[in-house]
């Protein structure tokens, strides 16, 4: 009797030979990669350690005792960064979606709105974040219109203003990437323009641009460190204070490491997500 | 054939001006002098067409003859340059009419299905019911499952469209179009994108709908199907209605030279008109 279960079928000689060859090639590649990485790391290490100023640099940038004593203050600052990041992200999502939708509105009635949104994105994509921070952090409170707010509040506002301009362009690209036939089908069912946007276009657009959005999120994660320039005691500012107290730059290195740790999960998640999307799109193909 | 049917006694074939007969029920769809241009190309050059309740009308004609454009003007997805569109007696080409409300009364099925990829089959079918017709989630889903069951797709309700075959997707698209009980169903070459082996299941569903009394206007290349299901076949060429009549008459004994010429291209289907 013949057994047709594919799992039990013995591959042909040729296939077995091919598998053996691929396994050997794989092993060889891994070995080469490993050795070359180790050699490169060793070379860089030797080069740095043998520079004439290394001992001095090690003392003032990589001092473990200074790092330990600065840690509580820097981590407290980082907590402020995380809170600012949280509120800024929500703000950016709302403002940028609004801007993107406004920019895709058709019809002469919406011209002023559209022009306003376009002007906004043009302006805030051009102005450096640092300048926006100064203007918002020192200028707006000076108007006397608003009750006294802490520096981190204005820092959050400045981040939202700048990043919304970028992220709205990402959303707009996503909205325009949804095929017109989807809109047609939704309108044919009797959905209004707004309903079509909300139920059909935006859900698909957001899926398309998620990797790009996450990338912008990573960029913002480190840019929250800039709010220190208007006086918020965040991780960067705390490191600065510690550095001034100890005449040692190690707190900056510590703050930098903590920012990397903060960003790292998002970075990996972005990579994983885009790889998954790519796999889905080219299922079964090698290239 | 069922040609002596009272609702088909619309007037002399091919002649414009079969005005909605006063006194009795107005046609579900009535097109009057529809004109439409894209740039310099005039795609529709004055179309008059009525579709009565429970009537199945097939539009035939070569690619570019204006079939799809005509269907799109019928539910105002395309603006018209001149003429009028009446839906059950109301002039819906009047700019004061709310288009969304009009479109909600017409079901459309597209050549490429146009299902929403981010929604499950059930989500696709219930979207209009829930957002436009404000039905409750439970009620909309119950009705959707019932319909899906009738077309043999109840087990696919939770699947996403990309997991279905073309024929299944198109059947879902049809269910989506009829889920809101539209007065009129527009089918735009709904089998053209399907593998030949999948055409049958879709046409079978349309046949069921036609027998169930749906009012259908369809553009099609399936001559055998048009002959089988349609009460009336309309031949479109160069943006004009060249000839129309019962499938029997139009497909077997076309009066116009252009119709004859078009139909000879389908000679393989045994529909060659006598020379």
Interface residues (C-beta under 8 A of the other chain):
Chain A: X181 X182 X184 X185 X186 X187 X188 X189 X190 X191 X192 X195 X199 X200 X203 X204 X207
Chain B: X75 X77 X100 X101 X102 X103 X104 X105 X106 X108 X110 X112 X114 X115 X116 X117 X118 X127 X128 X131 X132 X176 X177 X180
